[in-house]
Each structure stands twice: as structure tokens, then as C-alpha cells.
Amino acid sequence: MSDASYQERRGKIETYFDRTAADAWSKLTSDAKVSRIRETVRAGRDDMRQTLLSWLPQDLTGKRLLDAGCGTGMLAVEAARRGAEVVAIDVAPTLIEIARERLPSDLGAGSVDFQAGDMLDPAHGRFDHVVAMDSLIHYRPEDVVKVLAGLAARTSGSIVFTFAPRTIPLTIMHAVGQLFPRSDRSPAIEPVSEAKLRGLIGAESGLSGWRPERTRRIAVGFYMSQGLELLPR
């Protein structure tokens, strides 16, 4: 992975979600009324979140889980309610503040530790499972597999994540997005075909002990993302 390209893109993501989009993201991940377009994004994200959670054990009691790119913490809370000890990381301090404010008290045996920082920081320790929902879609595919390799080195169970599938509808939506004023644009997504991504995973030495398994693409209105499960061989 080019550390320079990773850090540059990470900085842009932090700026966007911590400043430009913080309020919109707060509303999107709540019950607040949003536009019809954002309603489709909300519905798609809800479906994807439940899909990724369904690929994890139902009972996560005593398991450490990294929510890499946790946003306002919806997935982290659901995992904690299954008993997981969740370390929830996001680059945007503002979203972490919102997540902490929304953290319910009825988590049972589980817990959530919200932190603003880098998901690759080794100080976070080792994990049984890692979830990265829509947090890697802004990085170059070559950098994504390096990120996955870095996470795999500290993970014993599974890694479930999403990528932006290279499709004609997504290409059109991305092109339309470029028509908005620059200040309103989100960091560019990096679409990749499933075949290319699987090829990159297979060629990455740091993932030689891992294999892709379940996958599911979700397309709802203006939301399109594809989940992929990595398991140890």
C-alpha cells in the first residue's frame, strides 16, 4: 500500500465527514425525516448492516469486534447487544461524538468503546471479527487489499466488508455526483469489479491464509454496495 495515497485519501474522508457532511450523516442515521433520495440510502444501508451482522455469530459474548469506520455507531450497538466487546473507530471526531451521545445503556454483557482514529492502528489490539461497512469504498482497490491484510494480521475469526461494485448504474450516479458544487461532494468512491477484487485478494501475500466466501450486492435507489466475507483458510 502506498502510505501516501492512503493517508491523503484518509485526510479527505475525515474532512468531509467531520465537517461538510456531519449534520446530514447524523440525520441519515436517525429517524429524522430526509429526502426521498436519502430514504433509499437509509434503506440500503439498513439492509447492508443486517446482512453483515448476519454473517457474524449470533452469540458474540466475550468476542472482540472492530467496527472499522463506525460512523454514528448503529452496527456497533447491535453487535454489542449480542455480547461483543466492540472497539468502534472512525476518522471523524464529530461522528464519534454523536455515536457516544446515542449510545444506549441497555447493552447487556456487551460494550462499545468509541474512538476517533485510524482503523489500522495496532494499539487497538487483536480481534475475533472485523466489520468495515462502506468505509473502504473511497480507497483505491490496491490500497483496500493492503488495509485488509493489515487487519487480517490482527484478526482470528472473520472480516466482513463492503466495496463499490463497478456497474453501469453506479458509474452514472457517480458522474451525476460530479455535477454538484465541489463543496457538496463526498470523497470519490473507487468502484471495482468483484473479479478484480478477488484477484487482488488472491495475489496479496498478507491474505494468503484467507479466502473470500459469502457475498451480496444491495441496490436500493441511490445506494449500491456489495458485501464480501473473508474467512481464514
Contacts in CASP RR format, 6 or more apart in sequence:
PFRMAT RR
TARGET T0000
AUTHOR 0000-0000-0000
METHOD contacts of the structure
MODEL  1
MSDASYQERRGKIETYFDRTAADAWSKLTSDAKVSRIRETVRAGRDDMRQ
TLLSWLPQDLTGKRLLDAGCGTGMLAVEAARRGAEVVAIDVAPTLIEIAR
ERLPSDLGAGSVDFQAGDMLDPAHGRFDHVVAMDSLIHYRPEDVVKVLAG
LAARTSGSIVFTFAPRTIPLTIMHAVGQLFPRSDRSPAIEPVSEAKLRGL
IGAESGLSGWRPERTRRIAVGFYMSQGLELLPR
1 142 0 8 1.000
1 143 0 8 1.000
1 146 0 8 1.000
1 147 0 8 1.000
2 142 0 8 1.000
2 143 0 8 1.000
5 140 0 8 1.000
5 143 0 8 1.000
6 139 0 8 1.000
6 143 0 8 1.000
6 146 0 8 1.000
6 147 0 8 1.000
9 138 0 8 1.000
9 139 0 8 1.000
9 140 0 8 1.000
9 143 0 8 1.000
9 187 0 8 1.000
10 91 0 8 1.000
10 118 0 8 1.000
11 91 0 8 1.000
12 138 0 8 1.000
12 187 0 8 1.000
13 91 0 8 1.000
13 92 0 8 1.000
13 138 0 8 1.000
13 187 0 8 1.000
14 91 0 8 1.000
14 92 0 8 1.000
16 186 0 8 1.000
16 187 0 8 1.000
17 25 0 8 1.000
17 71 0 8 1.000
17 90 0 8 1.000
17 91 0 8 1.000
17 92 0 8 1.000
17 94 0 8 1.000
17 95 0 8 1.000
18 91 0 8 1.000
18 92 0 8 1.000
18 93 0 8 1.000
18 94 0 8 1.000
18 95 0 8 1.000
19 94 0 8 1.000
20 183 0 8 1.000
20 184 0 8 1.000
21 186 0 8 1.000
22 92 0 8 1.000
22 94 0 8 1.000
22 95 0 8 1.000
22 98 0 8 1.000
24 38 0 8 1.000
25 71 0 8 1.000
25 72 0 8 1.000
25 95 0 8 1.000
26 72 0 8 1.000
26 95 0 8 1.000
26 98 0 8 1.000
27 34 0 8 1.000
27 38 0 8 1.000
28 34 0 8 1.000
28 38 0 8 1.000
28 41 0 8 1.000
28 42 0 8 1.000
28 45 0 8 1.000
29 42 0 8 1.000
29 45 0 8 1.000
29 71 0 8 1.000
29 72 0 8 1.000
29 73 0 8 1.000
29 74 0 8 1.000
30 72 0 8 1.000
34 42 0 8 1.000
37 221 0 8 1.000
37 222 0 8 1.000
38 222 0 8 1.000
40 220 0 8 1.000
40 221 0 8 1.000
40 222 0 8 1.000
40 223 0 8 1.000
41 220 0 8 1.000
41 221 0 8 1.000
41 222 0 8 1.000
41 223 0 8 1.000
43 220 0 8 1.000
43 223 0 8 1.000
44 218 0 8 1.000
44 220 0 8 1.000
44 221 0 8 1.000
44 223 0 8 1.000
44 225 0 8 1.000
45 133 0 8 1.000
45 134 0 8 1.000
45 223 0 8 1.000
47 218 0 8 1.000
47 220 0 8 1.000
48 133 0 8 1.000
48 134 0 8 1.000
48 162 0 8 1.000
48 218 0 8 1.000
48 223 0 8 1.000
48 225 0 8 1.000
48 227 0 8 1.000
49 74 0 8 1.000
49 75 0 8 1.000
49 78 0 8 1.000
49 133 0 8 1.000
51 216 0 8 1.000
51 218 0 8 1.000
51 227 0 8 1.000
52 75 0 8 1.000
52 131 0 8 1.000
52 133 0 8 1.000
52 160 0 8 1.000
52 162 0 8 1.000
52 227 0 8 1.000
53 75 0 8 1.000
53 78 0 8 1.000
53 79 0 8 1.000
53 131 0 8 1.000
55 158 0 8 1.000
55 160 0 8 1.000
55 214 0 8 1.000
55 229 0 8 1.000
56 65 0 8 1.000
56 79 0 8 1.000
56 82 0 8 1.000
56 129 0 8 1.000
56 131 0 8 1.000
56 158 0 8 1.000
56 160 0 8 1.000
57 63 0 8 1.000
57 82 0 8 1.000
58 82 0 8 1.000
59 82 0 8 1.000
59 83 0 8 1.000
60 79 0 8 1.000
60 82 0 8 1.000
60 83 0 8 1.000
60 84 0 8 1.000
60 128 0 8 1.000
60 129 0 8 1.000
61 82 0 8 1.000
61 83 0 8 1.000
61 84 0 8 1.000
61 109 0 8 1.000
61 110 0 8 1.000
62 83 0 8 1.000
62 84 0 8 1.000
62 85 0 8 1.000
62 109 0 8 1.000
62 110 0 8 1.000
63 83 0 8 1.000
63 84 0 8 1.000
63 85 0 8 1.000
63 128 0 8 1.000
63 129 0 8 1.000
64 84 0 8 1.000
64 85 0 8 1.000
64 86 0 8 1.000
64 87 0 8 1.000
64 125 0 8 1.000
64 126 0 8 1.000
64 127 0 8 1.000
64 128 0 8 1.000
64 129 0 8 1.000
65 79 0 8 1.000
65 84 0 8 1.000
65 85 0 8 1.000
65 86 0 8 1.000
65 87 0 8 1.000
65 127 0 8 1.000
65 128 0 8 1.000
65 129 0 8 1.000
65 130 0 8 1.000
65 131 0 8 1.000
66 86 0 8 1.000
66 87 0 8 1.000
66 88 0 8 1.000
66 89 0 8 1.000
66 119 0 8 1.000
66 124 0 8 1.000
66 127 0 8 1.000
66 129 0 8 1.000
66 130 0 8 1.000
66 131 0 8 1.000
66 151 0 8 1.000
66 155 0 8 1.000
67 73 0 8 1.000
67 75 0 8 1.000
67 76 0 8 1.000
67 79 0 8 1.000
67 86 0 8 1.000
67 87 0 8 1.000
67 88 0 8 1.000
67 89 0 8 1.000
67 131 0 8 1.000
68 89 0 8 1.000
68 119 0 8 1.000
68 130 0 8 1.000
68 131 0 8 1.000
68 132 0 8 1.000
68 135 0 8 1.000
68 151 0 8 1.000
68 161 0 8 1.000
69 88 0 8 1.000
69 89 0 8 1.000
69 90 0 8 1.000
69 91 0 8 1.000
69 119 0 8 1.000
69 132 0 8 1.000
69 133 0 8 1.000
69 135 0 8 1.000
70 76 0 8 1.000
70 88 0 8 1.000
70 89 0 8 1.000
70 90 0 8 1.000
70 95 0 8 1.000
70 96 0 8 1.000
70 99 0 8 1.000
70 114 0 8 1.000
71 88 0 8 1.000
71 90 0 8 1.000
71 92 0 8 1.000
71 95 0 8 1.000
71 96 0 8 1.000
71 98 0 8 1.000
71 99 0 8 1.000
72 95 0 8 1.000
72 98 0 8 1.000
72 99 0 8 1.000
72 102 0 8 1.000
73 88 0 8 1.000
73 99 0 8 1.000
73 102 0 8 1.000
73 103 0 8 1.000
73 112 0 8 1.000
73 114 0 8 1.000
75 131 0 8 1.000
75 133 0 8 1.000
76 86 0 8 1.000
76 88 0 8 1.000
76 99 0 8 1.000
76 112 0 8 1.000
76 114 0 8 1.000
77 102 0 8 1.000
77 103 0 8 1.000
77 104 0 8 1.000
77 107 0 8 1.000
77 112 0 8 1.000
79 86 0 8 1.000
79 131 0 8 1.000
80 86 0 8 1.000
80 107 0 8 1.000
80 108 0 8 1.000
80 110 0 8 1.000
80 111 0 8 1.000
80 112 0 8 1.000
81 107 0 8 1.000
81 108 0 8 1.000
81 110 0 8 1.000
82 110 0 8 1.000
83 107 0 8 1.000
83 108 0 8 1.000
83 109 0 8 1.000
83 110 0 8 1.000
84 110 0 8 1.000
84 129 0 8 1.000
85 110 0 8 1.000
85 111 0 8 1.000
85 113 0 8 1.000
86 110 0 8 1.000
86 111 0 8 1.000
86 112 0 8 1.000
86 113 0 8 1.000
87 113 0 8 1.000
87 115 0 8 1.000
87 124 0 8 1.000
87 127 0 8 1.000
88 99 0 8 1.000
88 112 0 8 1.000
88 113 0 8 1.000
88 114 0 8 1.000
88 115 0 8 1.000
89 115 0 8 1.000
89 116 0 8 1.000
89 117 0 8 1.000
89 118 0 8 1.000
89 119 0 8 1.000
89 121 0 8 1.000
89 124 0 8 1.000
90 96 0 8 1.000
90 99 0 8 1.000
90 114 0 8 1.000
90 116 0 8 1.000
90 117 0 8 1.000
91 116 0 8 1.000
91 117 0 8 1.000
91 118 0 8 1.000
92 116 0 8 1.000
93 116 0 8 1.000
96 114 0 8 1.000
96 115 0 8 1.000
96 116 0 8 1.000
99 114 0 8 1.000
100 114 0 8 1.000
103 112 0 8 1.000
103 114 0 8 1.000
115 124 0 8 1.000
119 132 0 8 1.000
119 135 0 8 1.000
119 147 0 8 1.000
119 151 0 8 1.000
120 147 0 8 1.000
120 150 0 8 1.000
120 151 0 8 1.000
122 154 0 8 1.000
124 154 0 8 1.000
125 154 0 8 1.000
126 154 0 8 1.000
126 155 0 8 1.000
126 156 0 8 1.000
127 154 0 8 1.000
127 155 0 8 1.000
127 156 0 8 1.000
127 157 0 8 1.000
128 155 0 8 1.000
128 156 0 8 1.000
128 157 0 8 1.000
129 155 0 8 1.000
129 157 0 8 1.000
129 158 0 8 1.000
129 159 0 8 1.000
129 160 0 8 1.000
130 151 0 8 1.000
130 155 0 8 1.000
130 158 0 8 1.000
130 159 0 8 1.000
130 160 0 8 1.000
130 161 0 8 1.000
131 159 0 8 1.000
131 160 0 8 1.000
131 161 0 8 1.000
132 151 0 8 1.000
132 159 0 8 1.000
132 160 0 8 1.000
132 161 0 8 1.000
132 162 0 8 1.000
133 161 0 8 1.000
133 162 0 8 1.000
134 162 0 8 1.000
134 225 0 8 1.000
135 161 0 8 1.000
136 144 0 8 1.000
136 147 0 8 1.000
136 148 0 8 1.000
136 161 0 8 1.000
136 162 0 8 1.000
136 163 0 8 1.000
137 162 0 8 1.000
137 163 0 8 1.000
137 164 0 8 1.000
137 189 0 8 1.000
137 190 0 8 1.000
137 225 0 8 1.000
138 187 0 8 1.000
138 188 0 8 1.000
138 189 0 8 1.000
138 190 0 8 1.000
139 147 0 8 1.000
139 190 0 8 1.000
140 190 0 8 1.000
141 163 0 8 1.000
141 190 0 8 1.000
141 192 0 8 1.000
141 196 0 8 1.000
141 197 0 8 1.000
141 200 0 8 1.000
142 200 0 8 1.000
144 163 0 8 1.000
144 190 0 8 1.000
144 192 0 8 1.000
144 197 0 8 1.000
144 200 0 8 1.000
145 197 0 8 1.000
145 200 0 8 1.000
145 201 0 8 1.000
145 204 0 8 1.000
145 207 0 8 1.000
146 204 0 8 1.000
148 159 0 8 1.000
148 161 0 8 1.000
148 201 0 8 1.000
148 204 0 8 1.000
148 207 0 8 1.000
148 230 0 8 1.000
149 204 0 8 1.000
149 205 0 8 1.000
149 206 0 8 1.000
149 207 0 8 1.000
150 206 0 8 1.000
151 159 0 8 1.000
152 159 0 8 1.000
152 206 0 8 1.000
152 207 0 8 1.000
152 209 0 8 1.000
152 210 0 8 1.000
152 230 0 8 1.000
153 206 0 8 1.000
156 232 0 8 1.000
157 231 0 8 1.000
157 232 0 8 1.000
158 229 0 8 1.000
158 230 0 8 1.000
158 231 0 8 1.000
158 232 0 8 1.000
159 210 0 8 1.000
159 229 0 8 1.000
159 230 0 8 1.000
160 227 0 8 1.000
160 228 0 8 1.000
160 229 0 8 1.000
160 230 0 8 1.000
161 227 0 8 1.000
161 228 0 8 1.000
161 230 0 8 1.000
162 225 0 8 1.000
162 226 0 8 1.000
162 227 0 8 1.000
162 228 0 8 1.000
163 192 0 8 1.000
163 197 0 8 1.000
163 225 0 8 1.000
163 226 0 8 1.000
163 227 0 8 1.000
163 228 0 8 1.000
164 170 0 8 1.000
164 189 0 8 1.000
164 190 0 8 1.000
164 191 0 8 1.000
164 192 0 8 1.000
164 224 0 8 1.000
164 225 0 8 1.000
164 226 0 8 1.000
165 191 0 8 1.000
165 192 0 8 1.000
165 193 0 8 1.000
165 194 0 8 1.000
165 217 0 8 1.000
165 224 0 8 1.000
165 225 0 8 1.000
165 226 0 8 1.000
166 191 0 8 1.000
166 192 0 8 1.000
166 193 0 8 1.000
166 196 0 8 1.000
167 191 0 8 1.000
167 224 0 8 1.000
169 219 0 8 1.000
169 224 0 8 1.000
170 189 0 8 1.000
170 191 0 8 1.000
170 224 0 8 1.000
171 191 0 8 1.000
173 222 0 8 1.000
173 224 0 8 1.000
174 188 0 8 1.000
174 189 0 8 1.000
174 191 0 8 1.000
177 185 0 8 1.000
178 185 0 8 1.000
194 215 0 8 1.000
194 226 0 8 1.000
194 228 0 8 1.000
197 228 0 8 1.000
198 212 0 8 1.000
201 207 0 8 1.000
201 210 0 8 1.000
201 212 0 8 1.000
201 230 0 8 1.000
202 208 0 8 1.000
207 230 0 8 1.000
209 232 0 8 1.000
209 233 0 8 1.000
210 230 0 8 1.000
210 231 0 8 1.000
210 232 0 8 1.000
210 233 0 8 1.000
211 230 0 8 1.000
211 231 0 8 1.000
211 232 0 8 1.000
211 233 0 8 1.000
212 228 0 8 1.000
212 229 0 8 1.000
212 230 0 8 1.000
213 229 0 8 1.000
213 230 0 8 1.000
213 231 0 8 1.000
214 228 0 8 1.000
214 229 0 8 1.000
215 226 0 8 1.000
215 227 0 8 1.000
215 228 0 8 1.000
215 229 0 8 1.000
216 226 0 8 1.000
216 227 0 8 1.000
217 224 0 8 1.000
217 225 0 8 1.000
217 226 0 8 1.000
217 227 0 8 1.000
218 224 0 8 1.000
218 225 0 8 1.000
218 226 0 8 1.000
218 227 0 8 1.000
END
